[in-house]
Amino acid sequence: MNKFNIITLGCKVNQYESEVIARELESEGWVPANDNETADICIINTCTVTQKASMQSRQAIRQAIRSNPEGRVLVTGCYAQTEPDQIKKIKGVSDIIGHKDKHKIVENLKLETGNRKPDSQVSSFRFQVSNARTRPFLKIQDGCNTFCTYCIVPYARGRSRSMPFENVLQNIRQLKDAGFHEVVLTGIHLGCYGTDLSPATSLSELLHCIHDSDRTDRIRLSSIEPHEITDDIIELVAKSDTLCHHFHIPLQSGDDFILKQMHRPYTNAFFRTLITKIHEMMPDAAIGVDTLIGFPGETEQAFENTYATIKDLPVTYLHVFPFSSREGTPASTYPNKVPSKVIKTRCQKMRTLGNAKKNEFYRTVVGKSAEVLIESKRDKSSGLLKGSTSNYIPVLVNGGDELKNTLVSVRIEEVDDKNRVRAAI
């Protein structure tokens, strides 16, 4: 039997796309290679959001070539889209496949064996679901029109494109029928879902439709831009038992000058008002925030403005990213670069604050009841079952395997100094 391996770097959208490719390969009789086996086809789904991600993509390509000397190595993803000439320099790469052809990988493999004629009308969205995890991703949007000055993603992913409304609902229903209890809606620019469709629609309208139906037990949203979290969405999530009380919102900077330089369409005051509004309507909601540290021109005061914003607000956790200059973006030419040592120090300070915020939030639920979706794999270090609450708290519980992929009522018992949350059934 032909064996394959897929190595995925980067975001949830890449993870979703890799899982879809894997399912298509399996449907054609391919078998995933085990860790100690070589693969006939090795697909590297790359990332280029930072210089480090590009470096890791190159490392993954070279490792795949060494590990599969007789196999074909196919490189796809954002790095393949933006830097194909760099990948061509790596001896042993069989094919470089950009985003517009990523969804045709399995189709083209079938063509090579003479099993099927080409289909030039295949959409960039494969209307199927990914079920490789307890909480599967469903990519409902791709691309970005915003062009923040530091970001390479619009150049890699292209213009915003949305999955048609009815296909989203159909896929969510298919996931429920397959036995899944939670779906994570994801996209490159999720908040602008539907604006490109005819007739145009919106993420808010989609969420209302999901809320009013019985298509699934839980819907979780991935990252949404601050100015795209409308009052209507907040009010809907607050009253819904289906929509998870969890928002992930990229701030990037708490300094208005830096925000303007980044081409971010909001101010510090707007962000503060938004977070306060969510917390007042949903005190139990998890609010995750992205910060981008060390953007050119970020003075010590500008950094402190970001730090103070996070410290003052009811934020639950942080994703802290150091600025990484990407060739071809406006920010790569900006003066007043921040020294790497300064960026590293500032990032560490932000991560320490993020850990404290997370611990503070977790401790508010001790002694309370919650519904946890138990995952299909146990926690490696403790052997306990693990799962997530609606408001994105990872929980460890003692129980049998029959509880995997089920919703279980628990009582939160304790939080340790490493932010591990234990509960009892």
HELIX and SHEET records of a PDB file:
HELIX    1   1 LYS A   12  SER A   27  1                                  16    
HELIX    2   2 GLN A   51  SER A   67  1                                  17    
HELIX    3   3 CYS A   78  THR A   82  1                                   5    
HELIX    4   4 PRO A   84  LYS A   88  1                                   5    
HELIX    5   5 HIS A   99  LYS A  102  1                                   4    
HELIX    6   6 ILE A  105  GLU A  112  1                                   8    
HELIX    7   7 VAL A  153  ARG A  157  1                                   5    
HELIX    8   8 PHE A  165  ASP A  177  1                                  13    
HELIX    9   9 LEU A  190  CYS A  192  5                                   3    
HELIX   10  10 LEU A  203  HIS A  211  1                                   9    
HELIX   11  11 PRO A  226  GLU A  228  5                                   3    
HELIX   12  12 ASP A  231  LYS A  239  1                                   9    
HELIX   13  13 ASP A  256  MET A  262  1                                   7    
HELIX   14  14 ASN A  268  MET A  281  1                                  14    
HELIX   15  15 GLU A  300  ASP A  312  1                                  13    
HELIX   16  16 PRO A  330  THR A  333  5                                   4    
HELIX   17  17 SER A  340  ARG A  363  1                                  24    
HELIX   18  18 ASP A  401  LEU A  403  5                                   3    
SHEET    1   A 5 VAL A  31  PRO A  32  0                                        
SHEET    2   A 5 LYS A   3  THR A   8  1                                        
SHEET    3   A 5 ILE A  41  THR A  46  1                                        
SHEET    4   A 5 ARG A  72  GLY A  77  1                                        
SHEET    5   A 5 ASP A  95  ILE A  96  1                                        
SHEET    1   B 4 ARG A 161  SER A 162  0                                        
SHEET    2   B 4 PHE A 137  ASP A 142 -1                                        
SHEET    3   B 4 GLU A 182  GLY A 187  1                                        
SHEET    4   B 4 ARG A 218  LEU A 221  1                                        
SHEET    1   C 3 HIS A 246  GLN A 252  0                                        
SHEET    2   C 3 ALA A 286  ILE A 293  1                                        
SHEET    3   C 3 TYR A 317  PRO A 322  1                                        
SHEET    1   D 6 SER A 369  ILE A 374  0                                        
SHEET    2   D 6 LEU A 385  THR A 389 -1                                        
SHEET    3   D 6 PRO A 394  VAL A 397 -1                                        
SHEET    4   D 6 VAL A 421  ALA A 424  1                                        
SHEET    5   D 6 LEU A 407  VAL A 415 -1                                        
SHEET    6   D 6 SER A 369  ILE A 374 -1                                        
END                                                                             
